[in-house]
Amino acid sequence: MTEGQLVTTKYRCRESGTILLKSVDEDLAARLPELRLPRMGEEARAAFRAILAYETPPANGSLGDFLQLAEARGYCAHPCDWIPDYDWKYAGRHPKLYQPWVDWLSEEGLTKFHEGNIITPQNCRRFSPGQRRAPIHELIREGRHSDFEGIKAIAETQPASIRAELVDSIYAWGSFDGCYPWQVPLIEYFLEDKSDKVSGTARAKLDKMGEFTTEDAYARKLVGAITVTTDTVRYIVPPEPYGSPFFREFACVSFDALAGALGLFPTELAHRIDLDGLGKDLMYVAAGTGDVQVRSILAKRLLDRETGGEALSLRLFEGLAQQLWERGLQAMLRSPYVNSVQDYLGSRTGTLDSSTMREWVAYDAMPVSVTDELRKRQLPVNKAYDPLRVLGKVVNKEAAHQIIQEALALGMSPDNPRLTMLKFNIAL
Protein backbone atom coordinates (compact mmCIF):
# COMPACT_ATOMS: atom_id res chain seq x y z
CA MET A 1 0.00 0.00 0.00
CA THR A 2 1.34 3.43 -0.92
CA GLU A 3 1.82 6.25 1.56
CA GLY A 4 -0.86 8.91 1.82
CA GLN A 5 -4.60 8.74 1.60
CA LEU A 6 -7.67 9.93 -0.22
CA VAL A 7 -9.66 12.78 1.30
CA THR A 8 -13.43 13.21 1.07
CA THR A 9 -14.90 16.69 1.54
CA LYS A 10 -18.62 17.15 2.11
CA TYR A 11 -20.49 20.16 0.78
CA ARG A 12 -24.10 20.68 1.77
CA CYS A 13 -26.55 22.91 -0.03
CA ARG A 14 -30.30 23.26 -0.25
CA GLU A 15 -30.49 22.48 -3.97
CA SER A 16 -28.20 19.46 -4.23
CA GLY A 17 -28.11 17.99 -0.75
CA THR A 18 -24.77 16.56 0.33
CA ILE A 19 -22.09 16.50 -2.36
CA LEU A 20 -18.88 14.53 -1.87
CA LEU A 21 -15.69 15.73 -3.57
CA LYS A 22 -12.47 13.74 -3.60
CA SER A 23 -8.88 14.93 -3.22
CA VAL A 24 -5.63 13.57 -1.77
CA ASP A 25 -3.33 14.56 1.08
CA GLU A 26 0.12 16.08 0.52
CA ASP A 27 1.92 12.73 0.85
CA LEU A 28 -0.19 11.12 -1.85
CA ALA A 29 -0.04 14.23 -4.03
CA ALA A 30 3.74 13.92 -4.10
CA ARG A 31 3.50 10.33 -5.34
CA LEU A 32 0.90 10.78 -8.06
CA PRO A 33 2.27 10.67 -11.62
CA GLU A 34 2.96 14.02 -13.26
CA LEU A 35 0.45 15.06 -15.90
CA ARG A 36 1.40 16.68 -19.19
CA LEU A 37 0.57 20.11 -17.71
CA PRO A 38 1.86 21.74 -14.49
CA ARG A 39 -0.42 22.18 -11.49
CA MET A 40 -2.05 25.58 -11.15
CA GLY A 41 -0.50 28.14 -8.80
CA GLU A 42 -1.69 29.22 -5.38
CA GLU A 43 -3.84 32.14 -6.56
CA ALA A 44 -5.65 29.97 -9.09
CA ARG A 45 -5.99 27.16 -6.53
CA ALA A 46 -7.73 29.53 -4.12
CA ALA A 47 -10.09 30.65 -6.87
CA PHE A 48 -10.74 27.02 -7.83
CA ARG A 49 -11.60 26.10 -4.22
CA ALA A 50 -14.03 29.03 -4.14
CA ILE A 51 -15.76 27.54 -7.17
CA LEU A 52 -16.00 24.15 -5.44
CA ALA A 53 -17.57 25.77 -2.39
CA TYR A 54 -19.99 27.93 -4.39
CA GLU A 55 -21.19 25.50 -6.99
CA THR A 56 -21.18 22.37 -4.84
CA PRO A 57 -20.80 20.43 -8.10
CA PRO A 58 -21.74 16.76 -8.39
CA ALA A 59 -18.21 15.43 -8.75
CA ASN A 60 -16.79 15.55 -12.28
CA GLY A 61 -19.87 16.61 -14.21
CA SER A 62 -20.18 20.35 -13.62
CA LEU A 63 -16.46 20.79 -13.08
CA GLY A 64 -15.77 20.18 -16.75
CA ASP A 65 -16.09 23.88 -17.61
CA PHE A 66 -13.48 24.99 -15.09
CA LEU A 67 -11.09 22.15 -15.82
CA GLN A 68 -11.37 22.83 -19.56
CA LEU A 69 -10.52 26.50 -19.03
CA ALA A 70 -7.54 25.61 -16.84
CA GLU A 71 -6.31 23.11 -19.43
CA ALA A 72 -6.66 25.68 -22.21
CA ARG A 73 -4.51 28.06 -20.15
CA GLY A 74 -1.89 25.35 -19.67
CA TYR A 75 -2.63 24.07 -16.15
CA CYS A 76 -4.18 21.12 -14.35
CA ALA A 77 -5.93 21.04 -10.99
CA HIS A 78 -3.91 20.40 -7.85
CA PRO A 79 -4.78 16.92 -6.49
CA CYS A 80 -5.03 18.30 -2.95
CA ASP A 81 -8.04 20.29 -4.20
CA TRP A 82 -9.65 17.74 -6.52
CA ILE A 83 -9.18 14.40 -8.21
CA PRO A 84 -11.64 12.55 -10.47
CA ASP A 85 -14.27 10.71 -8.46
CA TYR A 86 -14.14 6.94 -8.85
CA ASP A 87 -17.70 6.44 -7.55
CA TRP A 88 -19.74 4.38 -10.03
CA LYS A 89 -22.03 7.36 -10.74
CA TYR A 90 -19.13 9.50 -12.00
CA ALA A 91 -16.49 7.04 -13.20
CA GLY A 92 -15.26 8.00 -16.63
CA ARG A 93 -16.64 11.53 -16.51
CA HIS A 94 -13.23 13.13 -16.00
CA PRO A 95 -11.18 15.00 -18.62
CA LYS A 96 -8.63 12.77 -20.37
CA LEU A 97 -5.83 14.92 -18.96
CA TYR A 98 -6.35 13.29 -15.55
CA GLN A 99 -6.38 9.67 -16.75
CA PRO A 100 -2.89 8.88 -15.32
CA TRP A 101 -4.13 9.74 -11.82
CA VAL A 102 -7.25 7.62 -12.23
CA ASP A 103 -5.30 4.55 -13.33
CA TRP A 104 -2.47 4.97 -10.80
CA LEU A 105 -4.89 5.15 -7.85
CA SER A 106 -6.47 1.85 -8.92
CA GLU A 107 -3.12 0.18 -9.61
CA GLU A 108 -1.95 1.16 -6.11
CA GLY A 109 -5.08 -0.31 -4.51
CA LEU A 110 -6.48 3.02 -3.32
CA THR A 111 -9.55 2.64 -5.52
CA LYS A 112 -11.16 -0.38 -7.09
CA PHE A 113 -10.90 -0.82 -10.84
CA HIS A 114 -13.96 0.86 -12.31
CA GLU A 115 -15.54 2.22 -15.46
CA GLY A 116 -13.22 5.21 -15.53
CA ASN A 117 -10.05 3.12 -15.85
CA ILE A 118 -8.34 2.14 -19.08
CA ILE A 119 -8.41 -1.62 -19.48
CA THR A 120 -5.24 -3.49 -20.49
CA PRO A 121 -4.05 -7.11 -20.73
CA GLN A 122 -2.31 -6.60 -17.39
CA ASN A 123 -5.27 -5.31 -15.37
CA CYS A 124 -8.38 -6.70 -17.07
CA ARG A 125 -8.89 -9.46 -14.49
CA ARG A 126 -8.84 -6.90 -11.68
CA PHE A 127 -12.15 -5.48 -12.96
CA SER A 128 -15.44 -7.06 -12.03
CA PRO A 129 -17.35 -8.21 -15.15
CA GLY A 130 -19.78 -5.32 -14.77
CA GLN A 131 -17.01 -2.74 -14.43
CA ARG A 132 -15.18 -4.16 -17.47
CA ARG A 133 -18.04 -3.44 -19.84
CA ALA A 134 -17.60 0.33 -20.36
CA PRO A 135 -13.78 0.24 -20.72
CA ILE A 136 -14.11 -2.56 -23.30
CA HIS A 137 -16.64 -0.52 -25.27
CA GLU A 138 -14.27 2.45 -25.23
CA LEU A 139 -11.39 0.29 -26.42
CA ILE A 140 -13.53 -0.98 -29.31
CA ARG A 141 -14.42 2.58 -30.31
CA GLU A 142 -10.78 3.64 -30.23
CA GLY A 143 -9.80 0.53 -32.16
CA ARG A 144 -11.75 1.68 -35.18
CA HIS A 145 -8.67 3.64 -36.27
CA SER A 146 -5.92 1.28 -35.05
CA ASP A 147 -6.95 -2.18 -36.27
CA PHE A 148 -8.36 -2.90 -32.78
CA GLU A 149 -4.87 -3.37 -31.33
CA GLY A 150 -5.99 -2.88 -27.73
CA ILE A 151 -8.80 -5.43 -27.87
CA LYS A 152 -6.64 -7.96 -29.70
CA ALA A 153 -3.87 -7.57 -27.12
CA ILE A 154 -6.31 -8.52 -24.38
CA ALA A 155 -7.77 -11.41 -26.37
CA GLU A 156 -4.34 -12.89 -27.01
CA THR A 157 -3.46 -13.07 -23.30
CA GLN A 158 -6.76 -13.94 -21.60
CA PRO A 159 -8.86 -17.09 -21.16
CA ALA A 160 -11.92 -17.93 -23.22
CA SER A 161 -14.28 -16.50 -20.59
CA ILE A 162 -12.88 -13.00 -21.07
CA ARG A 163 -12.61 -13.42 -24.84
CA ALA A 164 -16.31 -14.25 -24.77
CA GLU A 165 -16.94 -10.93 -23.00
CA LEU A 166 -14.96 -9.13 -25.67
CA VAL A 167 -16.89 -10.57 -28.59
CA ASP A 168 -20.20 -10.08 -26.75
CA SER A 169 -19.31 -6.38 -26.46
CA ILE A 170 -19.30 -5.84 -30.22
CA TYR A 171 -22.65 -4.25 -31.08
CA ALA A 172 -24.22 -0.84 -31.70
CA TRP A 173 -24.64 -0.04 -27.97
CA GLY A 174 -28.27 0.93 -28.11
CA SER A 175 -28.30 2.82 -31.42
CA PHE A 176 -29.93 -0.17 -33.11
CA ASP A 177 -30.02 -3.96 -32.82
CA GLY A 178 -26.88 -5.15 -34.58
CA CYS A 179 -23.32 -4.13 -35.41
CA TYR A 180 -21.65 -1.36 -37.40
CA PRO A 181 -19.77 -2.14 -40.62
CA TRP A 182 -16.58 -0.74 -39.09
CA GLN A 183 -16.78 -3.49 -36.46
CA VAL A 184 -16.75 -6.29 -39.03
CA PRO A 185 -12.92 -6.72 -39.06
CA LEU A 186 -13.01 -7.29 -35.30
CA ILE A 187 -15.87 -9.79 -35.62
CA GLU A 188 -13.87 -11.63 -38.31
CA TYR A 189 -10.86 -11.71 -35.98
CA PHE A 190 -12.91 -13.63 -33.41
CA LEU A 191 -14.16 -16.05 -36.07
CA GLU A 192 -10.70 -17.65 -35.83
CA ASP A 193 -10.83 -18.06 -32.05
CA LYS A 194 -10.04 -21.57 -30.79
CA SER A 195 -13.03 -21.48 -28.44
CA ASP A 196 -16.23 -22.68 -30.12
CA LYS A 197 -18.27 -20.36 -27.91
CA VAL A 198 -16.28 -17.29 -28.92
CA SER A 199 -16.14 -18.10 -32.63
CA GLY A 200 -19.81 -19.13 -32.58
CA THR A 201 -20.84 -15.77 -31.11
CA ALA A 202 -18.80 -13.98 -33.76
CA ARG A 203 -20.41 -16.06 -36.50
CA ALA A 204 -23.91 -15.33 -35.16
CA LYS A 205 -23.21 -11.58 -35.16
CA LEU A 206 -21.89 -11.66 -38.70
CA ASP A 207 -24.77 -13.80 -39.97
CA LYS A 208 -27.27 -11.43 -38.39
CA MET A 209 -25.82 -8.56 -40.44
CA GLY A 210 -26.60 -10.43 -43.66
CA GLU A 211 -25.51 -8.45 -46.70
CA PHE A 212 -25.06 -5.25 -44.67
CA THR A 213 -21.45 -5.71 -43.63
CA THR A 214 -20.07 -2.69 -45.49
CA GLU A 215 -20.79 1.02 -45.83
CA ASP A 216 -21.33 0.43 -49.55
CA ALA A 217 -24.21 -1.97 -48.82
CA TYR A 218 -25.99 0.67 -46.75
CA ALA A 219 -25.25 3.27 -49.43
CA ARG A 220 -26.89 1.09 -52.08
CA LYS A 221 -30.01 0.81 -49.94
CA LEU A 222 -30.21 4.57 -49.49
CA VAL A 223 -29.86 5.16 -53.24
CA GLY A 224 -33.32 3.69 -53.72
CA ALA A 225 -34.83 6.53 -51.71
CA ILE A 226 -32.86 9.35 -53.38
CA THR A 227 -33.14 11.09 -56.73
CA VAL A 228 -30.31 12.97 -58.48
CA THR A 229 -30.86 15.86 -60.88
CA THR A 230 -28.43 18.30 -62.47
CA ASP A 231 -28.70 20.70 -59.55
CA THR A 232 -30.24 18.78 -56.62
CA VAL A 233 -29.89 15.55 -54.65
CA ARG A 234 -32.99 14.90 -52.58
CA TYR A 235 -35.42 12.30 -51.26
CA ILE A 236 -37.85 10.84 -53.80
CA VAL A 237 -40.52 10.83 -51.09
CA PRO A 238 -39.61 12.98 -48.08
CA PRO A 239 -40.02 11.18 -44.74
CA GLU A 240 -42.75 12.28 -42.38
CA PRO A 241 -41.79 15.24 -40.17
CA TYR A 242 -39.76 14.09 -37.18
CA GLY A 243 -39.53 10.60 -38.67
CA SER A 244 -36.22 8.75 -39.06
CA PRO A 245 -36.91 5.78 -41.36
CA PHE A 246 -33.24 5.57 -42.38
CA PHE A 247 -31.63 6.09 -38.99
CA ARG A 248 -29.68 2.84 -39.15
CA GLU A 249 -28.54 3.46 -42.72
CA PHE A 250 -27.17 6.92 -41.93
CA ALA A 251 -25.47 5.56 -38.80
CA CYS A 252 -23.65 2.97 -40.92
CA VAL A 253 -22.75 4.84 -44.10
CA SER A 254 -19.95 7.30 -44.92
CA PHE A 255 -20.33 10.42 -47.02
CA ASP A 256 -17.91 9.11 -49.65
CA ALA A 257 -19.70 5.75 -49.89
CA LEU A 258 -23.07 7.39 -50.50
CA ALA A 259 -21.61 9.80 -53.05
CA GLY A 260 -20.03 6.89 -54.92
CA ALA A 261 -23.27 4.90 -54.94
CA LEU A 262 -25.04 7.92 -56.42
CA GLY A 263 -22.40 8.23 -59.14
CA LEU A 264 -21.09 11.54 -57.77
CA PHE A 265 -17.87 12.89 -56.40
CA PRO A 266 -18.19 13.77 -52.66
CA THR A 267 -17.80 17.47 -53.49
CA GLU A 268 -20.62 17.24 -56.04
CA LEU A 269 -22.92 15.72 -53.43
CA ALA A 270 -21.96 18.45 -50.95
CA HIS A 271 -22.80 21.18 -53.49
CA ARG A 272 -26.11 19.68 -54.63
CA ILE A 273 -27.68 18.09 -51.58
CA ASP A 274 -31.10 19.47 -50.58
CA LEU A 275 -30.34 21.17 -47.27
CA ASP A 276 -33.99 21.32 -46.22
CA GLY A 277 -34.64 17.60 -46.65
CA LEU A 278 -31.99 14.96 -47.25
CA GLY A 279 -29.30 17.37 -46.09
CA LYS A 280 -30.63 17.39 -42.54
CA ASP A 281 -30.24 13.62 -42.23
CA LEU A 282 -26.93 13.51 -44.08
CA MET A 283 -25.31 16.45 -42.29
CA TYR A 284 -24.04 14.41 -39.35
CA VAL A 285 -22.68 11.80 -41.74
CA ALA A 286 -20.75 14.59 -43.46
CA ALA A 287 -19.58 16.04 -40.13
CA GLY A 288 -18.29 12.66 -38.98
CA THR A 289 -16.88 11.21 -42.19
CA GLY A 290 -16.54 14.03 -44.73
CA ASP A 291 -13.12 15.45 -45.57
CA VAL A 292 -12.22 19.12 -45.08
CA GLN A 293 -13.31 20.07 -48.60
CA VAL A 294 -16.73 18.46 -48.20
CA ARG A 295 -17.29 20.01 -44.79
CA SER A 296 -16.16 23.43 -46.04
CA ILE A 297 -18.71 23.35 -48.85
CA LEU A 298 -21.54 22.39 -46.52
CA ALA A 299 -20.52 24.83 -43.79
CA LYS A 300 -20.44 27.72 -46.28
CA ARG A 301 -23.82 26.75 -47.75
CA LEU A 302 -25.38 26.64 -44.28
CA LEU A 303 -23.81 29.92 -43.17
CA ASP A 304 -24.88 31.65 -46.41
CA ARG A 305 -28.44 30.72 -45.44
CA GLU A 306 -27.80 32.30 -41.99
CA THR A 307 -28.44 28.99 -40.28
CA GLY A 308 -28.24 29.52 -36.51
CA GLY A 309 -25.54 27.97 -34.38
CA GLU A 310 -28.10 25.76 -32.65
CA ALA A 311 -28.59 23.89 -35.96
CA LEU A 312 -24.90 23.48 -36.84
CA SER A 313 -22.78 20.45 -36.05
CA LEU A 314 -19.57 21.40 -34.23
CA ARG A 315 -17.65 18.65 -36.01
CA LEU A 316 -18.52 20.20 -39.35
CA PHE A 317 -16.08 23.04 -38.59
CA GLU A 318 -13.08 21.03 -37.38
CA GLY A 319 -9.94 21.97 -39.31
CA LEU A 320 -11.68 24.47 -41.61
CA ALA A 321 -9.98 27.62 -42.90
CA GLN A 322 -9.83 30.41 -40.31
CA GLN A 323 -12.22 32.73 -42.14
CA LEU A 324 -14.89 30.04 -42.39
CA TRP A 325 -14.28 28.99 -38.79
CA GLU A 326 -14.80 32.59 -37.64
CA ARG A 327 -18.09 32.74 -39.54
CA GLY A 328 -19.14 29.64 -37.63
CA LEU A 329 -18.26 31.35 -34.36
CA GLN A 330 -20.48 34.29 -35.29
CA ALA A 331 -23.37 31.85 -35.78
CA MET A 332 -22.68 30.30 -32.37
CA LEU A 333 -22.73 33.76 -30.75
CA ARG A 334 -26.34 34.08 -31.91
CA SER A 335 -27.38 30.63 -30.68
CA PRO A 336 -29.91 30.54 -27.83
CA TYR A 337 -27.89 27.66 -26.35
CA VAL A 338 -25.33 29.53 -24.26
CA ASN A 339 -22.92 26.60 -24.06
CA SER A 340 -22.57 26.54 -27.86
CA VAL A 341 -19.73 29.07 -27.85
CA GLN A 342 -17.59 27.19 -25.34
CA ASP A 343 -18.23 23.90 -27.14
CA TYR A 344 -17.29 25.52 -30.45
CA LEU A 345 -14.10 27.11 -29.09
CA GLY A 346 -12.92 23.84 -27.54
CA SER A 347 -9.24 24.22 -26.70
CA ARG A 348 -9.50 27.92 -27.55
CA THR A 349 -11.90 28.59 -24.69
CA GLY A 350 -10.84 31.52 -22.57
CA THR A 351 -9.66 33.53 -25.58
CA LEU A 352 -12.83 35.44 -26.58
CA ASP A 353 -11.95 39.15 -26.70
CA SER A 354 -14.10 42.07 -25.57
CA SER A 355 -15.32 43.16 -28.99
CA THR A 356 -16.43 39.65 -29.96
CA MET A 357 -17.97 39.12 -26.52
CA ARG A 358 -20.23 42.14 -27.05
CA GLU A 359 -21.84 40.39 -30.03
CA TRP A 360 -22.93 37.45 -27.86
CA VAL A 361 -26.47 36.99 -26.57
CA ALA A 362 -25.00 35.89 -23.21
CA TYR A 363 -23.39 39.31 -22.82
CA ASP A 364 -26.70 41.03 -23.52
CA ALA A 365 -28.27 38.99 -20.72
CA MET A 366 -25.55 39.82 -18.18
CA PRO A 367 -26.60 43.32 -17.02
CA VAL A 368 -30.25 42.27 -16.89
CA SER A 369 -29.39 39.32 -14.61
CA VAL A 370 -27.33 41.55 -12.31
CA THR A 371 -29.99 44.23 -11.93
CA ASP A 372 -32.68 41.58 -11.46
CA GLU A 373 -30.69 40.06 -8.59
CA LEU A 374 -30.19 43.44 -6.96
CA ARG A 375 -33.86 44.33 -7.30
CA LYS A 376 -35.36 40.94 -6.44
CA ARG A 377 -32.49 39.68 -4.24
CA GLN A 378 -32.74 36.41 -6.11
CA LEU A 379 -30.05 34.43 -7.94
CA PRO A 380 -30.65 33.05 -11.43
CA VAL A 381 -32.79 29.93 -11.27
CA ASN A 382 -30.05 27.73 -12.71
CA LYS A 383 -26.47 28.61 -11.75
CA ALA A 384 -25.09 26.73 -14.74
CA TYR A 385 -26.75 29.26 -17.08
CA ASP A 386 -25.89 32.35 -15.09
CA PRO A 387 -24.58 34.79 -17.74
CA LEU A 388 -21.65 35.73 -15.47
CA ARG A 389 -20.60 32.09 -15.28
CA VAL A 390 -21.19 31.51 -19.00
CA LEU A 391 -19.04 34.51 -19.92
CA GLY A 392 -16.37 33.73 -17.34
CA LYS A 393 -15.48 30.35 -18.78
CA VAL A 394 -15.06 31.64 -22.36
CA VAL A 395 -13.63 35.19 -22.41
CA ASN A 396 -9.97 36.23 -22.11
CA LYS A 397 -8.57 37.88 -18.97
CA GLU A 398 -9.04 41.44 -20.21
CA ALA A 399 -12.70 40.81 -20.98
CA ALA A 400 -13.17 39.07 -17.61
CA HIS A 401 -11.84 42.20 -15.86
CA GLN A 402 -14.25 44.36 -17.86
CA ILE A 403 -17.25 42.18 -16.99
CA ILE A 404 -16.46 42.38 -13.29
CA GLN A 405 -16.13 46.17 -13.48
CA GLU A 406 -19.46 46.44 -15.32
CA ALA A 407 -21.17 44.24 -12.73
CA LEU A 408 -19.74 46.32 -9.89
CA ALA A 409 -20.84 49.52 -11.62
CA LEU A 410 -24.39 48.12 -11.67
CA GLY A 411 -24.22 47.71 -7.89
CA MET A 412 -22.99 44.14 -7.43
CA SER A 413 -20.85 43.53 -4.34
CA PRO A 414 -17.18 42.61 -5.02
CA ASP A 415 -17.56 39.47 -2.90
CA ASN A 416 -20.70 38.23 -4.67
CA PRO A 417 -20.14 34.49 -5.29
CA ARG A 418 -21.53 34.83 -8.81
CA LEU A 419 -18.16 36.33 -9.75
CA THR A 420 -16.21 33.17 -8.87
CA MET A 421 -15.86 31.97 -12.48
CA LEU A 422 -14.57 35.33 -13.65
CA LYS A 423 -12.10 35.52 -10.76
CA PHE A 424 -10.85 32.02 -11.57
CA ASN A 425 -10.41 33.07 -15.19
CA ILE A 426 -8.26 36.03 -14.15
CA ALA A 427 -6.22 33.97 -11.65
CA LEU A 428 -5.17 31.36 -14.21
N, C-alpha and C positions, 0 to 999 in steps of 0.2 A: 504494500500500500504506500502511495506517495505521501510526502509531507503536505500539510495544509488541508483546508477543507472548504466545502461549498457553504455559501451563506444565503439564507432566505430572508428577504425583507418583506414585511406585510404593509400594504397600503390599504386603508379603508376609506371608502367614499359612499355617498348616498346612492349615486347612480349605478356603480359597478359592484358594490359589496366589497369583499376582501380580495385584493389582488396580490399574488405572490410573485416577486421578482427575484431572480437568482444572480448571484455574483460569487466571487471567491475572496479568500483572505490574502494578505500580502505574501505569505509563504507560497501559496499555490499559484498566485499571479506570477511569481518569479520563475516558476517551473513550466508554465504553459508555453507551447511553441510560439515563436514570433510569427506574426502575420506579415503579409506583404506590404503593409502600411504601418507607420509608427503610431503609438497610442497618443491620443489627444492630450494637450497640456492642461495645467491646473485650472486656468480660467475657463476653458471649454468644458472641462470635467464638472466644474461647479454649475455651469449653465445646463449641462446635460442632466445632472442630478435634480435641478429645479424642474426640468421637464418631467422626469419620472414622478416627482412628488405632485406636480400639478395635474398631469394627465391620467395618473394611475392606470397606465396602459395594460391591457391583458397580454402580458408577456411579449412575444416577438411581433405580433400583428401590427399594432399601431405604432410601434417603434421604427418601422421600416422607413418612414419619411425622414426621421432624424439621422438614422444610420446611413441612409443614402446620401444625405447632404454632407455628413462628415466624410464619407468615402470619396465623394466628388472633390472635397477640399484636400484630400490626401491624408486622412486620419481614420483610425479605428477607435472604438470605445475602449476604455480601460476596464479590464476584467474585474477590478474591485468595485466598479459601479454596475456592471451588467455583463452577463454571458447569456447565450441562447438557452432558453428553457428546454429541458429534455422531457418534460411532462408529455404524455401521449397527446394531449389536446393541441400542443404547439410544436411538437417535433417536426423538423423539416421546414419550419416557417422562418428560418433565420437567413440573412444575406449570405451568399456563398463565401464572402470574405472571411467569415468566422468558422468555416468548416473544420480547419485544423484543430481549433479548440474543442469542437463538438466530438470529433473522433478521438482525440487524445484523452479526454475525460472518461470516455467509455473504455478505451484500451487500458487505462490505469485503474479501472474498477470503481471509479467515483460515480459513474452513472451506468445504468444498464444499457445494453445495445438496443437502439430504438429506431423509429422511422426516420429520424433526422440524420442517422449515420450513413456513411458510404459503405456499401457491402463489398467485401473482397474475398478471395479464396482463403485467406488466413483467418478472417473473423466470422465467416458466414454461419458457422455452427454455434456461435455465441449469441445469435439472435434467436428469439422464439419464432416459430413458424409465422405467427401473426405479424410480428414486427419485421420479418424479412420481406413481406409482400411489397410495401412501398419502395424500399431501396432497390428491389429487383426490377420493378416497373421503371424506375428512373434509369437504371443501367440499360434496360432495353431501349428506352427512348434515346439515350446518348449513343447507343451502339448503332443507330441508324446511319451514322456518318463515319463509323470506324470498323465496319465489318463485325460488329458485336464482339469485340475483343474481350471486354470485361465479363460478359455472360459466358463466353466460351472458356475463359480462364477458370471460372468457378466450376463449370461442368466437367472440365478435364481433371479436377482434383477432388471431386466430391462423390459420395455414394449415390446410388440410383434414387434414393428417397428425395434427395435435394435436387437431382436432375429432373425428377418428376415435377417438383415445385417450379423449376425454371420453365419447363415447357408448358405447364398449366398457366403460367403468367403471360403467355403470348396471346393477347386478344385486344379488342378495341377499347377496353376499360370504360365501358358504359356508353360510348358514342353510338354503337350499334352492336348487334349480335354477330360476331365474327372477327376476322383479322384484317389488318391493313396489307396492301401489296408489299410495302417496304419491309414487312416482317417475314415475308416468304423465305428469304435466304436463311433466316434463323430457324424457321420451321424445318427446312430441308436439312440443316445441320443435324437436328435431332432425329431425323429419319434414320440416320446411320448409327444411332445409339445402340449399344449392346444389350440394353434392357428392353424387353418386349413391351413393358408398360410405357416406357418413355417414347420409344419409336411408334408405338400404337397410338398414343395421344397425338403425336405430331402428324401421323397419317390421317387421323380423324379430322384434325383442324384443316389440313390441306384439302381433303376431300370435300369438306363442308364449303370451301370457297368455290368449288366447281371451276368454271372457266375464268372466274374473276380473281386471278392471281397476279395481274399486272395493272399498271396505270392505263396502259393502252386498251385493255378490255373494258374498263370503266368509261374511257373516252369514247369507244365505239358505241356503247349504250347511250351515252348522252347525245351523240350525233343524231340519233333518231328523233330527238325532241327539239332540234335546233335547225334553223334555216339560215343560209348564207346568201346575201345579195351583194351587189357591187359596193354598197356603202354601209351595210348593216349586218350584224350577226345577232340574231335574237331567237327567242322561243317561238316555235310554231304555234303552240297554244300556251299562253301564259298561265302559270299555276295560279290557283286561288290565292287571294291576299292572305298573307301570314302562313301560307302552306309551304312545306318543304318536301315535295315528293322525291327530290333527288339529293337529299341530305347525304346519304351514304356515298353516292357517286362523287359528289364534290369533295367529300372527305378523303377519297381514295384516288383522286386524279391529280395530275400536275398541269400547270398552264401549258407547258410545251406539248404534253401528250394530247391535250384536247385540240390545240391548234393544229397539230399534225393530222389528227383524225378528220379535221374539217378541211384539210387541204390548204392550210394557211401557214404563213410564218407567224411566230409568236407576236412580232411587232404589228403585223396586219390585224390579228385578232384584237390586240390592245387598242388599235386605232378605230376599229369598226364595231366593237361590242356595244350593244344597247345598254347604256348605263342605267336606264330606268327599270329594266326587266332582268334579262340574263346577267347583266353586269353586277347587280346586287349580290346574286348568288356566287358569281365567279370572282368577286373582288378579293375575298379572303384566300382563294386559291392562288390568285396572282400575288397577293402580299406574302404568302408563305413559300411559293415556289417560282415566282417570276424573277427574271434577272433584272439588273438595274435599268436597262433600257425599257423593258416592258413596264416596270413600276413607274418609271419617269413619265411615260406616255399617259398612263392611267391617272397618276397624281395630277398632272397638268390639266387633263380633261376635267377632272373633278373640281379642281380649284378654279378653272375658267368658268365653271357653272356656279361658283361661290357656294359650293357644298360646305356646310358647317363642320367644325372639328369633331362634333359628336358623331358624325357619320363617316369619319375617315379612319382607316386602319393605321395604327402606328407603324406597323411593319412595312407598310407601303413606302414609307419615307426613309427607310434605313439605307444609308450609303448614297443618297441622291445628291446631286450638285447643290452647292450652298444656296444659290438663289432660289431653287425650288424648295429646298428644306425650309428656308425662311418664310416662304409663302405658306407652307404648311403650318408653321408656328403662328402666323397671323390668324389662320383659321382656328387654331386651338385657343387663341386668346378670346375668340368670340363664342366659344363653346359654353353652354350652360353647365357642363360638368367641370367643376373647378379643378379636379385632379388631372384633367387632360393635359395641362401645360407641363406639370412635373413629369408625367408619364412620357410626354413627347420629348422633353429635354433629356431624360435619362441621365447619363453621366455628366451632362452639362448643367444639371440642376444647380441652383445657387449662382448662376451667372447672368440672370435677367437684369438688364440695366433699367435706370429710372424712366427713360423715355418710352421704352417698350412696355414697361410695367403699366404706364398710364393708359395704354390701349386695352388693358385687360378688364373684363367684367368684374373680376374679383377686387380690383383696385377701386372700381366705382362703388362697390358694396362696403368698402372699409369704413369711410366716414359715417355712413348711415348706421352701421353696426355699433360704432363707438358712441355716437350721440344717443342711440336707442338705449344702450346700457346705462348711460349717465342719467337719462330721463326716467327710464323704467326700473333702474337698478336690477337689471336682469341680464344674465349672460346669454349668448346665442344658444339656441336649443341643442344643437349638436356641436360640441367643441371641434370635432374633426373638420367641420366646414366653416369654422370661424375665419372670416377673411384675413385677420391678422396672422393666423396660423398658416393659412394657405399661401399668403404672400411670403411669409418668413422662410418657408422651406424652398423657395424658388429664386428669389431675387439675390443680387450681389450685395456686398457689405454696404456700399454707398447707399443703395436704395433702401436697405434695411434701416440705416440711420435715419433717412428721410421719413420713412413710415412712422418710426417711433416719434420723431419730432412733430409730425402732423397729428398723431394721436394725442400727444401731450398738449398741443395747441388747442385741441378740441375739448380739453378738460380731463383727460385720462390721467390717473395717478401713475407716477414713474414705477411704482412697485406693483402695478396691476399684473396678475399672473397671466393675463392674455398676451403679454409681451414676451413670454418665455421663449417662443420659437425665434423671434427676431433677435433676442439677446444671444441665443445660442449661435445663430447665424453670424453675428458680429464677432463672437468669441473664437470661432474656428479659424 
